């Protein structure tokens, strides 16, 4: 009785490996929202919020998360839309 049970346990991972490719990977979209109060007129602030079109690889300081661990660096950001409700889209390295 023990041999059959042990054999079934050994075969379980092999069977799971055959089924796993057919299971859809989970995907998720995330939205990050932050709020800050800036004591300045919209005319003063708005040109600064339109985005950073190009962040060069040599910009920024050395840090563990990006230089050692390999977390992608920011490459740029831009606004989609105008005024209230516009969205800022950021581009990161490694196609993030």
C-alpha positions in Angstrom: 0.0 0.0 0.0 2.8 2.4 0.8 4.5 2.0 -2.6 1.4 3.1 -4.6 0.9 6.2 -2.4 4.6 7.2 -2.6 4.6 6.7 -6.4 1.5 8.9 -6.7 3.2 11.6 -4.7 6.3 11.5 -7.0 4.1 11.8 -10.1 2.0 14.7 -8.9 4.7 17.4 -9.8 5.2 15.9 -13.2 1.5 16.0 -13.9 1.2 19.5 -12.6 4.0 20.6 -15.0 1.9 19.4 -17.9 -1.2 21.4 -16.9 0.5 24.6 -15.8 1.1 26.0 -19.3 -2.6 26.0 -20.0 -3.4 28.2 -16.9 -3.7 31.9 -17.7 -1.3 34.2 -16.0 -2.9 36.9 -13.8 -2.6 40.4 -15.1 -3.5 43.6 -13.4 -3.5 47.3 -14.0 -2.7 49.7 -11.2 -3.4 53.3 -10.6 -1.4 55.4 -8.2 -3.0 58.6 -6.9 -1.4 61.2 -4.7 -2.7 64.6 -3.5 -0.7 67.6 -2.5 -1.6 71.3 -1.8 0.6 73.7 -3.6 0.3 77.4 -2.7 0.8 78.9 -6.1 -1.3 79.9 -9.1 -2.2 77.3 -11.8 -0.4 79.5 -14.3 2.9 79.1 -12.3 2.6 75.4 -11.7 1.0 74.0 -14.9 4.1 74.3 -17.2 6.1 72.3 -14.6 3.5 69.5 -14.5 3.3 68.8 -18.3 6.0 66.2 -18.0 9.6 65.2 -18.3 10.0 64.0 -21.9 13.4 62.4 -21.6 15.3 61.2 -18.5 18.9 60.3 -19.5 20.4 57.1 -18.0 23.2 59.1 -16.4 20.8 61.3 -14.4 20.0 60.5 -10.8 22.2 59.1 -8.0 23.4 55.6 -7.5 21.1 53.5 -5.3 20.7 49.9 -4.3 17.2 49.4 -5.8 18.1 50.4 -9.3 21.8 49.7 -9.6 22.1 46.5 -7.6 18.6 44.9 -7.5 17.7 46.0 -11.0 14.4 47.9 -10.5 13.8 49.8 -13.7 14.7 53.5 -13.9 12.3 56.2 -15.0 12.8 57.2 -18.6 10.2 60.1 -18.9 6.6 61.1 -18.3 4.0 63.1 -20.1 0.4 64.3 -19.7 -2.5 62.8 -21.6 -5.3 65.4 -21.7 -5.5 69.0 -20.5 -6.5 70.6 -17.2 -8.3 68.8 -14.4 -8.6 65.1 -15.0 -5.5 64.8 -17.2 -3.4 61.7 -16.6 0.4 61.5 -16.3 1.8 58.5 -18.0 5.3 57.4 -17.0 7.8 55.3 -19.0 10.3 53.1 -17.1 13.1 50.9 -18.3 12.6 47.3 -19.2 9.3 48.3 -21.0 7.5 49.0 -17.7 
